[in-house]
């Protein structure tokens, strides 16, 4: 841990990640209107947090970040599908996303349903098509499947109920966040680390590094969503490029709603410490993850 | 080919198939309301054509039909997801399916979107979780991905356009049908045959049997949809348990619309002959597939 973590820009791979997503999109052979809809919602916008995590987690286990590019692609497709479907009139009914009209506003509701479906199917397709080692492909597919079905379960909990009985307010909101947001962030990190380990001919199952990455990701994923809850309370739509103050309007379960703004901020601090602490065994290759976690803990959009 | 094909009931595995789907559903750990929605749309109804084809194709290559059960499960999950999403108000806006209210009528539109998403994700999950051999799992995942993304492309062509320019009426409708219906039927057949071949320790890639099954499936899948077009023109909702005469109302491209009812019936005959002919190299183990193809060519619902 010789280098100063603060000298590394964790977003430096952003351009290469975007080029990777773009090159995937250009290779798709689909109806032209479907391709346009996928490109509209998938390319040229978004924080690319999940691909960035996959890249940085591949790096953190000692590989090139590029080894994690395909993990980022698959997870970002799932993330993008979920945004398109969550924005639908029957769901959150959002008309603004990433600073532009949502897909169902731009291309109609039927296309938004189908383009979402297509991105979900193509996420799994990308894994089986692009992973040379079959055992690794199966393991990645399993991670993606767990992340995706947990995310959908979380969206059900969040918007339609179905939570186990007898949970207190904070346990309910933690269960929702862990599923809705955390599971796919953990999948990004683990898949990136697994591809990284495989690329340097290291065992990727049960590796000590993978345990550290998983602990980091679990804390980071929850922290990310608590920060999101705080942004919804404290920021404006103009600043964030998406509707804010909507959680309270929709009666959603949030950390500020369950434990208040100040305690939620303290929880962000705890989760950041847990995430950073988990990275200790990985040494300096994990520096960009440390910087990223810190930046995400103070983001305002 | 000693046995008389007509003495075998091709639907005999129906009960075992239903039990297999039921046992999969019982093992899912999801929000209770999501599980209910999936069970409502997935269990206890439907022809189970695709699982039946997977079973019979496993048998046709010399294995036990049971070897194809997991192929049937995965493909039926995809089929079921597609019905739920296609029925949505923004899509075909159907309120009747398999003789009961569609899922969005029964459980609301948001749940229908999410339950469909979940079934799609769980279809891929089922492959990676249930296939012991990693290379086979990857090959099955690839078949499922091609079948699913082609089906979605077909739905786009059918309802939103985007067809390549310069195609005549019959080529347009064939392209739609091959994608929307044929691709997933071919996936069922190929996946069943691949699982069958693997279960008897036969190579499942490039096998002569797999070639025969693919030719059978391609003809059968198109035939199935042409028969569907004819049912929509000639039958009543009371008889079929779903809305009829809707293709013409919606201005959809159909075989009867492109070449008339009589020529469509002749085409069913041609496709049946092609399908049955393709099975010749497989001998008597393919008898149930022959019977099934004949029955499907004359079905009226």
Interface residues (C-beta under 8 A of the other chain):
Chain A: X30 X31 X32 X33 X34 X81 X85 X88 X90 X91 X104 X108 X109 X110 X111 X112 X113 X114 X116 X117 X118 X120 X121 X122 X124 X125 X127 X128 X129 X131 X134 X135 X137 X138 X141 X142 X144 X145 X146 X148 X149 X152 X153 X155 X156 X157 X159 X160 X161 X162 X163
Chain B: X30 X31 X32 X33 X34 X81 X85 X88 X90 X91 X104 X108 X109 X110 X111 X112 X113 X114 X116 X117 X118 X120 X121 X122 X124 X125 X127 X128 X129 X131 X134 X135 X137 X138 X141 X142 X144 X145 X146 X148 X149 X152 X153 X155 X156 X157 X159 X160 X161 X162 X163
